[in-house]
Amino acid sequence: MNDTTMQDSETNGVSRRRFITGTGSLLGAAAIAGHAPRARADARTAAAPIGSGAHVPVLVIGTGYGGSVAALRLAEAGTDVHMVEMGMAWDTPGADGKIFANTTRPDDRSFWLRTRTKQPLSNFLGFPLDKDVNRRTGILDAEEFGGITVYQGRGVGGGSLVNGGMAVTPRREHFGAILPTVNAAEMYGTYYPRANSGLGVTTIDPAWFDSADCYQYARVGRKHAQRSGFPFLFVPAVYDWDYMKQEAAGTVPKSALDGEILYGNNHGKKSLQKTYIERIRATGRVTISPLHKVTTVTPAPGGGYTVLIDQLDTGGRTTATKTVTADKVFFAAGSVGTSKLLVGLKATGALPLLNDEIGRGWGDNGNVMCGRANHLWDPTGKVQSSIPTGGIDNWDAGGAFAEIAPLPTGIETWASFYLSITKNPHRARFTWNAAAGKAELDWRTAWKQPSIDAAKTIFDKINQKEGTIYRTDLFGTYKIWGDHLTYHPLGGAVLDKATDNYGRLHGYWGLYVIDGALIPGNTSVNPFVTITALAERNIERIIATDL
Ligand code: FAE
């Protein structure tokens, strides 16, 4: 999008190469040269990674939503906590002066231990978008299982570093299907409000939305939805809207308006680093070890747990293996990370008393993507904010909630792009492959069909009404549906099944799950507000009764 110098060939006045490199913008993070954000180096984090032989009252595995809620509330209650994070700290600018890599130039900051990018939109106009990069402990993991690629954030802040910031509370009438054993009145009265406040969730000013060039794409999406009779909803987010207004006015370095999304956001987005983790640091009771990966948790001879941790370098190599003990351990490694750890620990005899529910109930939140090709009189805009603000709700009638997503290429594409969350009934299971020494997931690609069917209840109708067609060039050659991936892994250690109704793992006193692994596969909307609210609920009870 900023790349106006590379001109390979001209097609309809648009450089082919510029088209391709520009299109990479929605697949990565951007930053503006010369406007590096101030590094927030934290003395305790930087100076004090955990030492071998250490004993800690509480060890939290992972620094995403669940882990951050647990650490903050425990520290506020007077408990010292150590957080272990396999990814980097993301508090130090790179050689270009920016913490996060540029949108149009994915580099070794962008992907977790890959030599070639694996961008969710693999193609544009038939051209493949992926490119070679140096292998490094970058920010976005595209973890491949048999039938699905699961995208996850890596680093202090977990998924909050890379996600779209859509902060959606599910409709209350759907809550019984999401977490059937949880008291909805408590969640909607106390814990959802607490989570939304802690995360800094706000909704865009509708008047600005109606006038801002960067939301032309969403207004076209709204118009098409409404003309087909679907309700359009404003979706709250964790972006500083005042900052975005200044981006639009050209008075501050651009971030959302430079398409930053998947590889980090240098300004404007309120990731956990700016909310829960900032408050965690202010307690003075929490230390964080980035580039440390937990490999084993087993009961310690004298009580508590022995935890083995690999210290990594930025090439992903183990530089030290540390043994620490902890009175209590919180698994907050994300749905995939927690599930993989637990099925391995059960199968290898480290935690044999874990029950048979471990690894089960995993779902993809029904994620499926598609694009539509609009008429020439419906341009979606050259500059598109990377933060979605609107959705199309057809959950009750068709089992789909579609986020109107940006396609921030920097050029006019006349494309509308959507990530749908659908009512997909399929649930997969993590199991341990002893021969390979790793966890596997039995998801099948064909299981996305109910998601495609649900999304079609919206987009077939819109296409028919508007006289438009699906894009076939975004996920391969002549492929309409992005049905190979999820951004929203959920389940694997489901609440009230693998754990009790507050996340205490069955079989072991002092072991807890407190992340997306607790949620059985679907939240009907984007999941991080529900993960945060559930963690707020559970930690309150655990602090009251277990400490
Ligand atoms: P998560 O945030 O994944 O944190 C787990 C942490 O544990 C990570 O930092 C890992 O690196 C770390 N870890 C894993 N294993 C280990 C280990 N063995 N040792 C040490 N550390 C470990 O978990 N959700 C929304 O609600 N709205 C959105 O707009 C949205 N957009 C998304 C866009 C993308 C591209 C992606 C990838 C996700 C998006 N999500 C969105 C999903 C959301 O980020 C995700 O549900 C939460 O981050 C999950 O929170 P957890 O606390 O479960």
Residues whose N, C-alpha, C, O or C-beta is under 5 A from the ligand:
A	BS01	FAE	I61 G62 T63 G64 Y65 G66 G67 V84 E85 M86 G87 Y151 Q152 G153 R154 G155 G157 G158 G159 S160 V162 N163 G164 G165 M166 A167 H292 K293 V294 A332 A333 G334 S335 G337 Y487 H488 D515 G516 A517 N526 P527 F528 V529 I531
